[in-house]
Amino acid sequence: MKVYIDVLLIQNLIVNYFLLFITGKVVRTKFSFWRLLLGAFLGALYIITFFLKNKYLTTMPVKLIVPLIMILISFPKEKIKFYFSTTITYIILSMCLAGICIFLEGNNPNALTYKGYLINFSSKGLVLSLIILFFIGERIYTFIKGQIQIKALVYELDIYIQGKLYSMKAFLDTGNELREPITNLPVIIAEECDFQELISNERDFYDIPYQVVSGNSGKLKGIKADYIIIKNSKGERQKKIAMIAFTKGKLSDDNSYNSLLSRGII
């Protein structure tokens, strides 16, 4: 079977551009069309080395250096750590695409392999592989974006009550404007299980009324903290006075936080 170098270069140019595009989305960085195209073109040229007799060009170090250079060209003016992590992301996405292509074309009698590489496959298989990888990359991007957004809203919380320290993770609930009506202090909702000893010994609780969007209402048992220290992801600290209300349920399914901050406390 004949393999046309120009067709092979164009196929690899398209694939490399797509992989760089998905990589940029996953790592959430800005990029331009022309830089991605230049990086993709370098990767496309590398395919020619598999037809040369120079075995050093196909060694593992070279295979790792080429995508690193592609990333350097495609995403300039970034930190060194970014380039290494992004290169790893690009390689993982490339492996996913290669696996999909082999799965789709592995039983195709017209598919051609060379030195263990699938270098000739149908346009239909390529397009389908790219579509599948796009959805995989999009899901990864959505997951990472969601985790970053959640992390930005999670604070470290040190609560001092009757001279005792309670440390926990708190999620900033922007819809929570709950205040204790007598003192007008903002209310932090915390899981009751973290304060069992305090609750069993304390007798002077505040009854804090609440009402949720659905219309349900009730009262939470609460106590005034001596003070609290709030630390954000940047290491900035704030000292505040607030009420601590207790809930029996779990506030986070994955235990990423165990209390809710009122919007009025930040």
C-alpha positions in Angstrom: 0.0 0.0 0.0 1.2 3.5 -0.9 1.5 6.2 1.8 1.5 9.8 0.5 3.6 12.0 2.7 1.6 15.1 1.9 -1.6 13.4 3.0 0.1 12.1 6.1 1.4 15.5 7.0 -2.0 17.1 6.5 -3.7 14.5 8.7 -1.2 14.9 11.4 -1.4 18.7 11.2 -5.2 18.5 11.8 -4.8 15.9 14.6 -2.0 17.9 16.3 -3.9 21.1 16.1 -7.0 19.5 17.6 -5.0 18.0 20.4 -3.3 21.3 21.2 -6.7 23.0 21.1 -8.2 20.5 23.6 -5.1 20.7 25.8 -5.4 24.5 25.9 -9.0 24.1 27.0 -8.2 21.5 29.7 -5.4 23.6 31.3 -7.5 26.8 31.0 -5.0 29.0 29.2 -5.2 31.5 26.4 -4.0 30.6 22.9 -4.0 31.9 19.3 -4.8 30.1 16.1 -1.5 30.8 14.5 0.6 29.6 17.4 -1.4 26.4 17.7 -1.0 25.9 13.9 2.8 26.4 14.2 3.1 23.9 17.1 0.9 21.5 15.2 3.0 21.8 12.1 6.2 21.0 14.0 4.5 17.8 15.3 3.4 16.9 11.8 6.9 17.2 10.5 8.1 14.8 13.2 6.1 12.0 11.5 8.7 12.0 8.7 11.4 10.7 11.1 9.6 7.3 11.2 10.6 6.8 7.6 14.3 7.7 8.2 17.0 5.3 9.2 18.2 7.4 12.1 17.0 5.4 15.2 17.9 8.2 17.6 15.1 10.4 16.3 12.5 7.8 17.4 13.9 7.2 20.9 11.8 8.0 24.0 13.6 11.2 25.0 13.0 12.7 21.6 9.4 11.6 21.7 9.0 13.6 25.0 11.0 16.6 23.8 9.0 17.1 20.6 5.6 17.6 22.4 7.4 19.9 25.0 8.6 22.1 22.1 5.1 22.1 20.6 3.7 23.3 23.9 6.4 26.0 24.2 5.5 27.3 20.8 1.7 27.1 21.2 1.5 28.6 24.7 4.2 31.2 25.2 5.0 33.4 28.3 4.0 30.8 30.9 5.9 29.4 33.9 8.2 26.3 33.6 5.9 24.2 35.8 3.0 25.0 33.4 5.0 23.6 30.4 5.7 20.3 32.0 2.2 19.7 33.3 0.7 20.8 30.0 3.0 18.5 28.1 1.9 15.6 30.3 -1.8 16.6 29.6 -1.0 16.7 25.8 0.6 13.3 25.9 -2.3 11.7 27.8 -4.8 13.2 25.3 -2.6 11.9 22.5 -2.6 8.4 24.0 -6.4 8.5 24.4 -6.8 9.5 20.7 -4.4 6.8 19.6 -6.3 4.2 21.6 -9.6 5.3 20.1 -8.2 5.1 16.6 -6.7 1.7 17.1 -10.0 0.5 18.6 -12.0 1.8 15.6 -9.5 0.8 12.9 -7.8 -2.2 14.4 -9.8 -4.7 12.4 -9.7 -2.7 9.2 -7.7 -4.6 6.5 -6.8 -1.3 4.8 -5.2 0.1 7.9 -1.5 0.3 7.8 1.0 0.2 10.6 4.6 1.1 10.6 7.1 0.4 13.4 4.1 -0.1 15.7 2.3 3.1 14.6 -1.0 3.3 12.8 -0.2 5.7 10.0 -3.0 5.0 7.5 -6.6 5.1 8.6 -9.9 6.2 7.1 -11.1 9.8 7.3 -14.3 8.5 8.9 -12.4 6.8 11.7 -10.3 9.9 12.2 -13.3 12.3 12.4 -15.1 9.9 14.8 -12.0 9.6 17.0 -11.7 13.4 17.2 -15.4 13.7 18.1 -15.0 11.2 20.9 -11.9 12.8 22.2 -13.5 16.2 22.1 -16.3 15.0 24.4 -13.7 13.4 26.7 -11.7 16.6 26.8 -14.8 18.7 27.3 -15.8 16.6 30.3 -12.3 16.8 31.8 -12.3 20.6 31.3 -15.8 21.0 32.9 -14.7 18.9 35.9 -11.4 20.8 36.4 -13.2 24.1 36.0 -15.8 23.1 38.6 -13.2 22.0 41.1 -11.3 25.3 40.7 -14.4 27.3 41.2 -15.3 25.3 44.3 -11.8 25.6 45.7 -11.9 29.4 45.3 -15.0 29.4 47.5 -13.6 27.1 50.2 -12.0 28.8 53.2 -10.0 27.5 56.2 -11.9 28.3 59.4 -10.7 28.4 63.0 -13.5 28.8 65.4 -12.8 29.6 69.0 -15.6 28.8 71.5 -15.1 29.0 75.3 -11.3 29.0 74.7 -11.3 25.8 72.6 -10.3 25.7 68.9 -12.4 24.0 66.2 -10.8 23.9 62.7 -12.7 23.1 59.6 -13.3 23.8 55.9 -16.0 26.3 55.0 -17.8 26.8 51.7 -18.9 30.4 51.0 -22.6 30.0 50.3 -23.4 33.3 48.4 -27.1 32.6 48.9 -26.9 32.4 52.6 -27.7 35.6 54.4 -28.8 34.1 57.6 -28.4 36.2 60.8 -29.3 35.7 64.4 -32.2 38.2 64.9 -31.2 39.4 68.5 -27.5 40.0 68.0 -27.8 40.5 64.2 -24.6 38.5 63.8 -24.0 36.4 60.6 -24.5 32.7 61.0 -22.1 29.9 60.1 -23.7 26.6 59.6 -21.6 23.7 60.8 -22.0 19.9 61.0 -23.1 19.0 64.5 -20.8 15.9 64.7 -17.8 18.2 65.0 -19.2 19.8 68.2 -20.6 16.9 70.1 -18.7 17.6 73.3 -19.7 21.3 73.3 -23.3 20.6 72.5 -23.6 17.9 75.2 -22.2 20.3 77.9 -23.8 23.6 76.7 -27.2 24.8 78.0 -27.5 28.4 76.7 -28.3 28.0 73.0 -29.8 30.5 70.6 -32.7 29.5 68.5 -32.0 30.8 65.1 -35.0 30.9 62.7 -34.4 30.1 59.0 -36.4 29.8 55.8 -35.2 28.2 52.6 -36.2 29.1 49.0 -38.7 26.2 48.8 -40.7 27.9 51.7 -39.7 25.4 54.4 -38.7 27.0 57.7 -37.5 26.0 61.1 -35.0 26.8 63.8 -31.3 25.9 64.2 -29.6 25.5 67.6 -26.6 27.9 67.8 -24.0 29.4 70.0 -21.9 32.6 69.8 -18.2 32.1 69.0 -15.6 34.0 70.9 -14.2 34.8 67.5 -13.3 33.1 64.3 -10.3 33.3 61.9 -11.1 33.0 58.2 -8.2 32.1 55.8 -8.7 32.2 52.0 -6.7 30.3 49.3 -4.2 33.2 49.1 -3.4 33.0 52.8 -5.2 36.2 53.7 -6.7 36.1 57.2 -9.7 37.9 58.7 -10.9 37.9 62.3 -14.7 38.0 62.7 -17.4 37.5 65.3 -20.3 35.2 64.3 -22.9 32.7 65.5 -22.3 29.0 64.9 -25.5 27.0 64.1 -25.5 23.2 64.0 -27.0 20.9 61.5 -27.3 17.1 61.7 -26.8 16.4 58.0 -23.7 16.3 55.9 -23.0 19.5 54.0 -20.7 18.0 51.4 -21.0 14.6 49.7 -17.2 14.4 49.1 -16.2 15.9 52.5 -14.5 18.9 50.8 -16.0 21.2 53.4 -18.0 20.8 56.7 -19.5 24.2 57.2 -21.2 27.0 55.3 -20.1 30.7 55.5 -22.7 33.4 55.4 -22.2 36.0 52.6 -22.4 38.7 55.3 -19.2 37.5 57.0 -16.8 37.9 54.1 
